[in-house]
Amino acid sequence: MSELLLELFSEEIPARMQKRASEDLLRMMSEALKAAGVEGANARAFATPRRLALVIDGLPDKTPDVKEERKGPKVGAPEQAIQGFLKAAGLSSLDQAQVQEDKKGAFYVALTERKGRATADLIAEIVPQLVRDFPWPKSMRWGARSLRWVRPLHSIICLLGGKIVSFQIEDIKSGNVTRGHRFMAPDAFSVTGFADYEKKLEAAKVILDPAKRASLIKESALKLAAKEGLQLKEDEALLQEVAGLVEWPVPLKGSIDDQFMSVPQEVLTSTMRANQKYFACLDSQGNLAPRFIVIANLVAEDGGKAIVNGNERVLRARFSDARFLWEQDRKVKLADRLPKLEEVVFHAKLGTMREKAERIAKLARALAPLVGADAGKAETAGRLAKADLVSGMVFEFPELQGIMGRYYAKADGLGDEVANAIAEHYSPLGPSDDVPASALGKAVALADKFDTLNGFWRIDEKPTGSKDPYALRRAALGIIRILLESDLRLNLLKFGNADLLSFFADRLKVYLRDRGVRHDLVDAVFALEGQDDLVLIVRRVEALSDFLGTEDGRNLLAGYKRATSILRIEEKKDGEGAFNAAPDASLFGQAEEKALGAAIETATSEAKAAVMREDFAAAMGALAKLRAPVDAFFDKVTVNADDAKLRTNRLKLLARIRTSLHEVADFSRIEG
């Protein structure tokens, strides 16, 4: 068994592409080996700014022998068919074939055996094809080469069991040589295997594992900030990006001029993050401190002073621009920006952002009483929610939309409630994002999302398959989360297009599935008429789930399935709805019929009353009382009696079981 080591060494690979590239390298190599009948162990891939690397343990020295059986024509078939078979199978005569028999008669079979080949020869074929087919989002050609790669490819290490696997891709020959850090260890060196490769890379100032680089960056940056009693602002995405920019991370601390600290801290952190890839520092109260952490890619002789000075100088220029935008934006009130929204198209068929703002204002006013918010303030916040889109700051930093609106609203004297609602109305942006905290924020957020969904449904621009260019699934899930996590009672059909109900049902299944709730129970409740109150729907689903988790619930479901199965068969004979009328109690001849009839009346009455007062647990409890009489009925009573009247009456009794259970859910939608 041998170890495979592969390194593809190039100019700098964009950080955003590295993770996917290492995954693709691992997948493509593993699939190619598996297709040839070869599998290794402990396969793993790595990426640094200048290299993709792969190691697979436990590869055999040769591929397995393969036996193939090719079925030919029948014995006695025309000569032309036989000659075609011999040629295709690589046989010189029928003497080399075997004769086998099946139900259709005797036929020729060619048995061939392909001997295994050296795994090194297989890899020598796989790697060049893999390199040519590699799925970079963007690639380039350089010099006289026809090869496309993300950046110029310089060298390839390919070792199997410590020996070079020889092949050539244009003018690049495989070997055992690589290079370390571009500045601190640029000389070439040879390696004998993965352990030697990783060790020598680290000695050459390259940390191969991106997870290790990220961990080192975080730990050392935290320590550097802690020296001044500061904390590091958590930013996992930035951490991963920076880990993809350096091979030998060296954190350094810089200072922010006090003159810039009056600019909103979100502006400063966005500037540092987006433009410079700096980590922000926070004081003990969680406010932005006048310090930042920059990750250098080398150990400087002066301890990093020149690097820090250079970065501080660049940051001053960036912050000066940001402060200018902040000061200019505050000269125009949010309300005065509304006419400018007429120049921003929301969607060609749905009008401008100004028109959307007016729709949000109207909807927010209608929603306000239902969420406990002031209607007038909701209308104001809804109308101004998108106004910061035409500010200089949001044009420069789109991720600050809403946040800047809050600052501008406060500067305009609109008060904290309206300002916070403007900031919150985009929430939740994802499954881990919080829903709006304020009632006013909930009203505006719901209005914005309802308007978006209603509009795109009206023009028939619905999500299809995995495509959702307008993030409509996220909008629906946002509405679901706001309502459920805030326990808000709202009828969807009052504010949403009727066709949206099934879309909300699908999104609710996704939301509840992540919490361990079965999708069929959601279907069972949504199938009832008039179910558009998500809070009530979830309460029903939870009560139904609890009920079906009991022995009574499981047995009653089984009885329901048996009753509806019989009804389905008999309704095909007598017609749909033939047994929907109430059964005639005077025809109940057996005690079990009488007991079931009485139990159904009692359970239906109690379940209806419980549903009316929204006590779904009590409704399920009422239905549980049907379990024993249903079991006894099926045990003692023959439904399809010879007497036609008795048969019809007993089928009507079964239909009453169905009707009774449908008071709380459509049990036909429940699996199992």
BAFIDREN-84938 format. One record per residue (C-alpha): chain; residue in one letter; residue number from 1; z, x negated, y. Coordinates in steps of 0.1 Angstrom, whole numbers, plus 5000, padded with zeros to 4 digits. Example, Ala and Ser with C-alpha at 12.3 -4.5 7.8 and 13.67 -1.06 7.14 Angstrom:
% residues 2
 papa loba tormi    w    u    v
    A    A     1 5078 4877 4955
    A    S     2 5071 4863 4989
//
This chain:
% residues 672
 papa loba tormi    w    u    v
    A    M     1 5000 5000 5000
    A    S     2 4990 4987 5034
    A    E     3 4997 4993 5071
    A    L     4 4969 5002 5095
    A    L     5 4973 4990 5131
    A    L     6 4947 5000 5157
    A    E     7 4947 4993 5194
    A    L     8 4920 5003 5219
    A    F     9 4926 4981 5250
    A    S    10 4909 4991 5283
    A    E    11 4913 4993 5320
    A    E    12 4939 5018 5333
    A    I    13 4940 5052 5316
    A    P    14 4950 5080 5340
    A    A    15 4986 5090 5333
    A    R    16 4977 5127 5329
    A    M    17 4953 5119 5300
    A    Q    18 4976 5095 5280
    A    K    19 4996 5120 5260
    A    R    20 4967 5141 5249
    A    A    21 4947 5109 5241
    A    S    22 4974 5095 5218
    A    E    23 4976 5129 5200
    A    D    24 4938 5130 5196
    A    L    25 4937 5095 5183
    A    L    26 4963 5103 5156
    A    R    27 4946 5136 5147
    A    M    28 4911 5122 5145
    A    M    29 4921 5092 5124
    A    S    30 4943 5113 5101
    A    E    31 4917 5139 5095
    A    A    32 4890 5113 5088
    A    L    33 4911 5095 5063
    A    K    34 4922 5128 5046
    A    A    35 4885 5139 5043
    A    A    36 4880 5107 5023
    A    G    37 4910 5115 5001
    A    V    38 4933 5089 5018
    A    E    39 4967 5097 5032
    A    G    40 4993 5075 5046
    A    A    41 5029 5080 5058
    A    N    42 5048 5078 5091
    A    A    43 5017 5079 5113
    A    R    44 5023 5076 5150
    A    A    45 5004 5069 5181
    A    F    46 5013 5054 5215
    A    A    47 4999 5050 5250
    A    T    48 5004 5027 5279
    A    P    49 4983 5026 5311
    A    R    50 4960 5001 5294
    A    R    51 4960 5008 5257
    A    L    52 4960 5035 5230
    A    A    53 4976 5023 5198
    A    L    54 4980 5038 5163
    A    V    55 5000 5028 5132
    A    I    56 4999 5044 5097
    A    D    57 5020 5031 5068
    A    G    58 5014 5033 5031
    A    L    59 4976 5034 5029
    A    P    60 4961 5026 4995
    A    D    61 4938 4996 4991
    A    K    62 4910 5018 4979
    A    T    63 4900 5054 4980
    A    P    64 4904 5075 4949
    A    D    65 4877 5079 4922
    A    V    66 4860 5113 4926
    A    K    67 4845 5133 4897
    A    E    68 4818 5158 4906
    A    E    69 4803 5186 4885
    A    R    70 4769 5199 4895
    A    K    71 4757 5231 4878
    A    G    72 4720 5232 4869
    A    P    73 4695 5257 4856
    A    K    74 4697 5276 4823
    A    V    75 4686 5259 4791
    A    G    76 4649 5267 4787
    A    A    77 4643 5270 4825
    A    P    78 4609 5261 4839
    A    E    79 4601 5223 4840
    A    Q    80 4599 5224 4878
    A    A    81 4635 5237 4881
    A    I    82 4648 5211 4856
    A    Q    83 4631 5182 4874
    A    G    84 4645 5194 4908
    A    F    85 4680 5195 4892
    A    L    86 4676 5160 4877
    A    K    87 4665 5146 4911
    A    A    88 4693 5162 4930
    A    A    89 4719 5150 4905
    A    G    90 4705 5115 4903
    A    L    91 4698 5117 4866
    A    S    92 4667 5102 4848
    A    S    93 4666 5127 4819
    A    L    94 4684 5157 4804
    A    D    95 4701 5134 4779
    A    Q    96 4724 5124 4807
    A    A    97 4734 5160 4813
    A    Q    98 4757 5183 4793
    A    V    99 4752 5218 4782
    A    Q   100 4779 5244 4789
    A    E   101 4780 5281 4782
    A    D   102 4794 5311 4800
    A    K   103 4788 5349 4798
    A    K   104 4753 5345 4812
    A    G   105 4743 5319 4786
    A    A   106 4738 5281 4783
    A    F   107 4731 5259 4813
    A    Y   108 4729 5222 4822
    A    V   109 4757 5204 4840
    A    A   110 4756 5170 4856
    A    L   111 4789 5151 4856
    A    T   112 4790 5122 4880
    A    E   113 4818 5099 4890
    A    R   114 4820 5082 4923
    A    K   115 4841 5051 4922
    A    G   116 4866 5045 4950
    A    R   117 4858 5021 4977
    A    A   118 4879 4997 4997
    A    T   119 4899 5015 5024
    A    A   120 4890 4987 5048
    A    D   121 4853 4996 5045
    A    L   122 4862 5032 5051
    A    I   123 4881 5024 5083
    A    A   124 4853 5002 5094
    A    E   125 4831 5033 5094
    A    I   126 4857 5057 5108
    A    V   127 4868 5038 5139
    A    P   128 4834 5032 5156
    A    Q   129 4825 5069 5151
    A    L   130 4860 5079 5164
    A    V   131 4855 5058 5195
    A    R   132 4821 5073 5202
    A    D   133 4833 5109 5196
    A    F   134 4866 5106 5215
    A    P   135 4872 5138 5236
    A    W   136 4881 5123 5270
    A    P   137 4881 5150 5297
    A    K   138 4861 5125 5318
    A    S   139 4845 5093 5306
    A    M   140 4821 5066 5320
    A    R   141 4795 5041 5310
    A    W   142 4796 5006 5324
    A    G   143 4773 4976 5325
    A    A   144 4745 4977 5299
    A    R   145 4766 4997 5274
    A    S   146 4757 5031 5262
    A    L   147 4793 5036 5250
    A    R   148 4813 5061 5271
    A    W   149 4851 5056 5274
    A    V   150 4877 5068 5300
    A    R   151 4876 5033 5316
    A    P   152 4859 5001 5305
    A    L   153 4869 4992 5270
    A    H   154 4877 4955 5265
    A    S   155 4889 4949 5230
    A    I   156 4899 4964 5197
    A    I   157 4926 4954 5173
    A    C   158 4921 4968 5138
    A    L   159 4943 4954 5110
    A    L   160 4949 4967 5075
    A    G   161 4976 4949 5056
    A    G   162 4975 4922 5082
    A    K   163 4938 4915 5077
    A    I   164 4911 4922 5103
    A    V   165 4889 4952 5095
    A    S   166 4856 4939 5107
    A    F   167 4832 4961 5127
    A    Q   168 4814 4960 5161
    A    I   169 4809 4987 5187
    A    E   170 4781 4974 5209
    A    D   171 4793 4940 5221
    A    I   172 4830 4946 5212
    A    K   173 4841 4931 5179
    A    S   174 4873 4942 5162
    A    G   175 4899 4915 5159
    A    N   176 4937 4908 5161
    A    V   177 4939 4898 5198
    A    T   178 4953 4917 5227
    A    R   179 4969 4910 5261
    A    G   180 5002 4918 5277
    A    H   181 5011 4928 5313
    A    R   182 4983 4925 5337
    A    F   183 5002 4902 5361
    A    M   184 5033 4889 5343
    A    A   185 5017 4880 5310
    A    P   186 4979 4882 5312
    A    D   187 4971 4857 5285
    A    A   188 4957 4868 5251
    A    F   189 4977 4866 5219
    A    S   190 4972 4875 5183
    A    V   191 4993 4898 5161
    A    T   192 4997 4902 5124
    A    G   193 5010 4938 5121
    A    F   194 5028 4965 5140
    A    A   195 5063 4950 5141
    A    D   196 5048 4917 5154
    A    Y   197 5025 4936 5178
    A    E   198 5054 4957 5193
    A    K   199 5077 4926 5195
    A    K   200 5051 4904 5212
    A    L   201 5040 4931 5236
    A    E   202 5076 4935 5248
    A    A   203 5078 4897 5252
    A    A   204 5046 4900 5272
    A    K   205 5063 4926 5295
    A    V   206 5048 4958 5279
    A    I   207 5069 4986 5265
    A    L   208 5046 5003 5241
    A    D   209 5065 5036 5234
    A    P   210 5061 5060 5264
    A    A   211 5093 5078 5254
    A    K   212 5111 5045 5256
    A    R   213 5096 5038 5290
    A    A   214 5106 5072 5303
    A    S   215 5142 5068 5290
    A    L   216 5145 5034 5306
    A    I   217 5131 5047 5340
    A    K   218 5156 5076 5340
    A    E   219 5186 5056 5330
    A    S   220 5180 5027 5354
    A    A   221 5171 5051 5383
    A    L   222 5203 5070 5377
    A    K   223 5224 5038 5378
    A    L   224 5206 5027 5409
    A    A   225 5214 5060 5427
    A    A   226 5250 5061 5414
    A    K   227 5257 5028 5431
    A    E   228 5256 5047 5464
    A    G   229 5274 5078 5450
    A    L   230 5241 5097 5447
    A    Q   231 5224 5117 5420
    A    L   232 5187 5117 5409
    A    K   233 5168 5149 5415
    A    E   234 5157 5161 5381
    A    D   235 5119 5161 5377
    A    E   236 5108 5158 5341
    A    A   237 5071 5161 5349
    A    L   238 5073 5133 5375
    A    L   239 5092 5112 5350
    A    Q   240 5065 5115 5324
    A    E   241 5038 5108 5349
    A    V   242 5055 5077 5362
    A    A   243 5060 5065 5326
    A    G   244 5023 5066 5323
    A    L   245 5017 5045 5354
    A    V   246 5037 5014 5344
    A    E   247 5040 4991 5314
    A    W   248 5072 4974 5325
    A    P   249 5092 4998 5348
    A    V   250 5114 4983 5375
    A    P   251 5133 5009 5396
    A    L   252 5138 4999 5433
    A    K   253 5157 5018 5460
    A    G   254 5143 5026 5494
    A    S   255 5156 5043 5526
    A    I   256 5143 5073 5546
    A    D   257 5145 5071 5584
    A    D   258 5171 5096 5597
    A    Q   259 5145 5110 5622
    A    F   260 5128 5127 5593
    A    M   261 5158 5144 5577
    A    S   262 5155 5175 5599
    A    V   263 5122 5183 5582
    A    P   264 5128 5208 5553
    A    Q   265 5138 5188 5522
    A    E   266 5112 5206 5501
    A    V   267 5086 5191 5523
    A    L   268 5100 5156 5520
    A    T   269 5104 5158 5482
    A    S   270 5069 5172 5478
    A    T   271 5055 5144 5499
    A    M   272 5074 5118 5479
    A    R   273 5064 5134 5446
    A    A   274 5028 5143 5452
    A    N   275 5016 5113 5473
    A    Q   276 5039 5084 5463
    A    K   277 5054 5093 5429
    A    Y   278 5089 5086 5442
    A    F   279 5121 5101 5428
    A    A   280 5143 5119 5454
    A    C   281 5181 5113 5456
    A    L   282 5207 5140 5463
    A    D   283 5242 5138 5477
    A    S   284 5273 5153 5461
    A    Q   285 5264 5187 5476
    A    G   286 5229 5187 5462
    A    N   287 5212 5180 5495
    A    L   288 5185 5155 5500
    A    A   289 5199 5120 5507
    A    P   290 5180 5095 5529
    A    R   291 5172 5074 5498
    A    F   292 5144 5073 5472
    A    I   293 5136 5055 5440
    A    V   294 5102 5038 5435
    A    I   295 5092 5025 5401
    A    A   296 5075 4991 5403
    A    N   297 5053 4977 5375
    A    L   298 5066 4942 5377
    A    V   299 5097 4920 5383
    A    A   300 5091 4906 5418
    A    E   301 5103 4871 5428
    A    D   302 5120 4884 5459
    A    G   303 5139 4911 5440
    A    G   304 5115 4937 5452
    A    K   305 5121 4935 5490
    A    A   306 5084 4933 5499
    A    I   307 5076 4962 5475
    A    V   308 5104 4983 5491
    A    N   309 5093 4975 5526
    A    G   310 5057 4984 5519
    A    N   311 5067 5017 5503
    A    E   312 5090 5026 5532
    A    R   313 5062 5018 5556
    A    V   314 5038 5041 5538
    A    L   315 5065 5068 5535
    A    R   316 5071 5067 5572
    A    A   317 5035 5075 5579
    A    R   318 5035 5103 5553
    A    F   319 5067 5118 5568
    A    S   320 5053 5115 5603
    A    D   321 5023 5136 5593
    A    A   322 5047 5161 5576
    A    R   323 5069 5164 5606
    A    F   324 5039 5170 5628
    A    L   325 5027 5199 5606
    A    W   326 5062 5213 5605
    A    E   327 5065 5212 5643
    A    Q   328 5030 5227 5648
    A    D   329 5036 5255 5623
    A    R   330 5068 5266 5640
    A    K   331 5048 5273 5672
    A    V   332 5031 5303 5656
    A    K   333 5052 5332 5643
    A    L   334 5045 5345 5608
    A    A   335 5035 5379 5622
    A    D   336 5009 5363 5644
    A    R   337 4994 5346 5614
    A    L   338 4984 5379 5598
    A    P   339 4950 5382 5615
    A    K   340 4942 5347 5600
    A    L   341 4948 5362 5565
    A    E   342 4916 5383 5571
    A    E   343 4897 5350 5566
    A    V   344 4913 5344 5532
    A    V   345 4896 5362 5503
    A    F   346 4920 5374 5476
    A    H   347 4891 5385 5454
    A    A   348 4855 5395 5462
    A    K   349 4861 5430 5449
    A    L   350 4897 5433 5460
    A    G   351 4894 5423 5497
    A    T   352 4913 5398 5518
    A    M   353 4948 5385 5517
    A    R   354 4955 5406 5548
    A    E   355 4945 5437 5529
    A    K   356 4967 5426 5500
    A    A   357 4996 5420 5523
    A    E   358 4994 5456 5536
    A    R   359 4993 5469 5500
    A    I   360 5023 5448 5491
    A    A   361 5042 5461 5522
    A    K   362 5035 5498 5512
    A    L   363 5045 5492 5476
    A    A   364 5076 5472 5485
    A    R   365 5088 5501 5507
    A    A   366 5083 5526 5479
    A    L   367 5101 5503 5454
    A    A   368 5130 5494 5477
    A    P   369 5153 5524 5470
    A    L   370 5148 5519 5432
    A    V   371 5161 5484 5434
    A    G   372 5188 5489 5460
    A    A   373 5170 5473 5489
    A    D   374 5164 5483 5525
    A    A   375 5130 5500 5528
    A    G   376 5122 5487 5563
    A    K   377 5130 5451 5554
    A    A   378 5111 5454 5522
    A    E   379 5080 5465 5541
    A    T   380 5084 5436 5566
    A    A   381 5089 5410 5539
    A    G   382 5060 5424 5519
    A    R   383 5037 5423 5549
    A    L   384 5047 5387 5557
    A    A   385 5050 5373 5522
    A    K   386 5015 5357 5522
    A    A   387 5014 5347 5559
    A    D   388 5024 5311 5552
    A    L   389 4992 5306 5532
    A    V   390 4974 5299 5565
    A    S   391 5000 5274 5578
    A    G   392 4992 5237 5580
    A    M   393 5021 5228 5557
    A    V   394 5010 5251 5528
    A    F   395 4974 5239 5533
    A    E   396 4986 5204 5527
    A    F   397 5012 5213 5500
    A    P   398 5001 5245 5482
    A    E   399 5032 5243 5459
    A    L   400 5054 5251 5490
    A    Q   401 5039 5286 5495
    A    G   402 5068 5311 5498
    A    I   403 5093 5283 5505
    A    M   404 5077 5275 5539
    A    G   405 5075 5312 5545
    A    R   406 5113 5314 5543
    A    Y   407 5117 5286 5568
    A    Y   408 5093 5301 5592
    A    A   409 5109 5336 5589
    A    K   410 5143 5321 5597
    A    A   411 5128 5303 5627
    A    D   412 5113 5337 5638
    A    G   413 5148 5353 5637
    A    L   414 5139 5377 5609
    A    G   415 5172 5370 5591
    A    D   416 5182 5356 5557
    A    E   417 5174 5387 5537
    A    V   418 5137 5389 5547
    A    A   419 5133 5351 5546
    A    N   420 5148 5348 5511
    A    A   421 5126 5377 5499
    A    I   422 5095 5359 5511
    A    A   423 5106 5327 5492
    A    E   424 5115 5347 5460
    A    H   425 5085 5370 5458
    A    Y   426 5064 5346 5436
    A    S   427 5092 5344 5410
    A    P   428 5094 5342 5381
    A    L   429 5066 5316 5379
    A    G   430 5072 5310 5342
    A    P   431 5095 5317 5312
    A    S   432 5121 5291 5324
    A    D   433 5120 5302 5361
    A    D   434 5147 5325 5375
    A    V   435 5139 5360 5386
    A    P   436 5145 5369 5423
    A    A   437 5182 5369 5430
    A    S   438 5182 5394 5459
    A    A   439 5173 5431 5458
    A    L   440 5148 5426 5486
    A    G   441 5132 5397 5467
    A    K   442 5129 5419 5436
    A    A   443 5112 5447 5455
    A    V   444 5086 5423 5471
    A    A   445 5080 5404 5438
    A    L   446 5074 5436 5419
    A    A   447 5051 5449 5446
    A    D   448 5030 5418 5446
    A    K   449 5027 5417 5408
    A    F   450 5020 5455 5405
    A    D   451 4993 5452 5432
    A    T   452 4976 5423 5414
    A    L   453 4976 5441 5380
    A    N   454 4965 5474 5394
    A    G   455 4937 5457 5413
    A    F   456 4922 5437 5384
    A    W   457 4925 5466 5361
    A    R   458 4907 5488 5386
    A    I   459 4877 5464 5387
    A    D   460 4879 5458 5349
    A    E   461 4888 5421 5351
    A    K   462 4913 5420 5322
    A    P   463 4924 5390 5302
    A    T   464 4902 5384 5272
    A    G   465 4913 5363 5242
    A    S   466 4929 5332 5255
    A    K   467 4913 5335 5289
    A    D   468 4934 5347 5318
    A    P   469 4921 5331 5350
    A    Y   470 4941 5354 5373
    A    A   471 4974 5349 5354
    A    L   472 4977 5386 5347
    A    R   473 4998 5381 5316
    A    R   474 5023 5361 5337
    A    A   475 5024 5388 5363
    A    A   476 5032 5415 5336
    A    L   477 5058 5393 5320
    A    G   478 5073 5387 5355
    A    I   479 5077 5424 5360
    A    I   480 5092 5428 5325
    A    R   481 5117 5400 5332
    A    I   482 5127 5413 5366
    A    L   483 5133 5448 5353
    A    L   484 5151 5438 5321
    A    E   485 5172 5409 5334
    A    S   486 5182 5430 5364
    A    D   487 5187 5462 5344
    A    L   488 5164 5481 5368
    A    R   489 5153 5516 5359
    A    L   490 5117 5521 5369
    A    N   491 5088 5542 5356
    A    L   492 5058 5519 5351
    A    L   493 5033 5548 5354
    A    K   494 5046 5556 5389
    A    F   495 5035 5522 5402
    A    G   496 5010 5509 5376
    A    N   497 4977 5520 5363
    A    A   498 4980 5542 5332
    A    D   499 4958 5519 5313
    A    L   500 4983 5491 5319
    A    L   501 5009 5506 5295
    A    S   502 4995 5491 5264
    A    F   503 4992 5457 5282
    A    F   504 5029 5459 5291
    A    A   505 5037 5468 5255
    A    D   506 5019 5436 5243
    A    R   507 5037 5415 5268
    A    L   508 5071 5431 5259
    A    K   509 5065 5422 5223
    A    V   510 5060 5386 5233
    A    Y   511 5092 5387 5254
    A    L   512 5113 5403 5227
    A    R   513 5098 5383 5199
    A    D   514 5112 5351 5215
    A    R   515 5146 5369 5212
    A    G   516 5141 5377 5175
    A    V   517 5131 5414 5179
    A    R   518 5103 5427 5155
    A    H   519 5071 5437 5172
    A    D   520 5067 5468 5150
    A    L   521 5099 5483 5165
    A    V   522 5084 5479 5200
    A    D   523 5053 5498 5187
    A    A   524 5075 5525 5172
    A    V   525 5092 5532 5205
    A    F   526 5061 5528 5227
    A    A   527 5042 5553 5205
    A    L   528 5064 5581 5218
    A    E   529 5051 5601 5247
    A    G   530 5063 5592 5282
    A    Q   531 5078 5558 5273
    A    D   532 5074 5537 5305
    A    D   533 5110 5528 5314
    A    L   534 5113 5493 5300
    A    V   535 5151 5493 5301
    A    L   536 5153 5524 5280
    A    I   537 5126 5512 5257
    A    V   538 5145 5480 5250
    A    R   539 5177 5500 5244
    A    R   540 5159 5522 5219
    A    V   541 5144 5491 5202
    A    E   542 5178 5474 5200
    A    A   543 5195 5506 5185
    A    L   544 5166 5510 5161
    A    S   545 5169 5474 5150
    A    D   546 5206 5477 5144
    A    F   547 5201 5510 5125
    A    L   548 5174 5495 5102
    A    G   549 5198 5466 5095
    A    T   550 5221 5490 5077
    A    E   551 5218 5503 5042
    A    D   552 5215 5539 5055
    A    G   553 5187 5529 5078
    A    R   554 5167 5511 5052
    A    N   555 5171 5539 5027
    A    L   556 5162 5566 5053
    A    L   557 5131 5546 5062
    A    A   558 5121 5545 5025
    A    G   559 5126 5583 5023
    A    Y   560 5106 5588 5055
    A    K   561 5077 5566 5040
    A    R   562 5078 5587 5008
    A    A   563 5078 5620 5027
    A    T   564 5049 5610 5050
    A    S   565 5029 5596 5021
    A    I   566 5031 5630 5003
    A    L   567 5023 5648 5035
    A    R   568 4993 5626 5042
    A    I   569 4978 5634 5008
    A    E   570 4985 5671 5010
    A    E   571 4973 5675 5046
    A    K   572 4940 5662 5035
    A    K   573 4938 5692 5012
    A    D   574 4953 5718 5035
    A    G   575 4942 5704 5069
    A    E   576 4959 5684 5096
    A    G   577 4991 5701 5109
    A    A   578 4992 5726 5080
    A    F   579 5029 5721 5075
    A    N   580 5041 5717 5111
    A    A   581 5057 5751 5113
    A    A   582 5094 5755 5105
    A    P   583 5102 5761 5068
    A    D   584 5115 5795 5057
    A    A   585 5152 5790 5048
    A    S   586 5150 5822 5026
    A    L   587 5127 5803 5002
    A    F   588 5152 5774 4996
    A    G   589 5160 5780 4960
    A    Q   590 5178 5747 4951
    A    A   591 5210 5735 4966
    A    E   592 5193 5702 4976
    A    E   593 5167 5721 4997
    A    K   594 5194 5741 5015
    A    A   595 5215 5709 5021
    A    L   596 5185 5690 5035
    A    G   597 5174 5720 5057
    A    A   598 5208 5723 5072
    A    A   599 5212 5685 5076
    A    I   600 5178 5683 5094
    A    E   601 5188 5710 5119
    A    T   602 5221 5693 5127
    A    A   603 5206 5658 5129
    A    T   604 5177 5669 5151
    A    S   605 5200 5687 5175
    A    E   606 5225 5658 5177
    A    A   607 5197 5632 5180
    A    K   608 5181 5652 5208
    A    A   609 5213 5655 5227
    A    A   610 5221 5618 5222
    A    V   611 5186 5608 5235
    A    M   612 5190 5631 5265
    A    R   613 5222 5612 5275
    A    E   614 5205 5579 5266
    A    D   615 5230 5571 5238
    A    F   616 5205 5557 5213
    A    A   617 5232 5544 5190
    A    A   618 5246 5579 5186
    A    A   619 5210 5592 5180
    A    M   620 5206 5567 5152
    A    G   621 5240 5577 5138
    A    A   622 5229 5613 5137
    A    L   623 5198 5604 5118
    A    A   624 5219 5583 5093
    A    K   625 5235 5615 5081
    A    L   626 5201 5625 5067
    A    R   627 5201 5596 5042
    A    A   628 5221 5613 5014
    A    P   629 5204 5648 5015
    A    V   630 5170 5631 5016
    A    D   631 5178 5610 4986
    A    A   632 5192 5641 4968
    A    F   633 5161 5662 4976
    A    F   634 5137 5636 4962
    A    D   635 5159 5632 4932
    A    K   636 5162 5669 4922
    A    V   637 5133 5688 4939
    A    T   638 5097 5690 4929
    A    V   639 5077 5691 4961
    A    N   640 5043 5702 4946
    A    A   641 5057 5732 4928
    A    D   642 5034 5756 4909
    A    D   643 5044 5784 4932
    A    A   644 5021 5780 4963
    A    K   645 5047 5794 4987
    A    L   646 5074 5770 4974
    A    R   647 5050 5741 4977
    A    T   648 5041 5749 5013
    A    N   649 5077 5755 5023
    A    R   650 5089 5722 5008
    A    L   651 5061 5704 5025
    A    K   652 5072 5720 5058
    A    L   653 5106 5706 5050
    A    L   654 5092 5671 5046
    A    A   655 5074 5676 5079
    A    R   656 5107 5684 5095
    A    I   657 5120 5650 5083
    A    R   658 5091 5634 5101
    A    T   659 5097 5654 5133
    A    S   660 5134 5647 5133
    A    L   661 5131 5609 5130
    A    H   662 5103 5610 5157
    A    E   663 5130 5621 5182
    A    V   664 5140 5584 5185
    A    A   665 5109 5565 5173
    A    D   666 5076 5568 5155
    A    F   667 5088 5556 5121
    A    S   668 5052 5554 5109
    A    R   669 5048 5522 5130
    A    I   670 5076 5505 5113
    A    E   671 5066 5480 5086
    A    G   672 5084 5477 5053
//
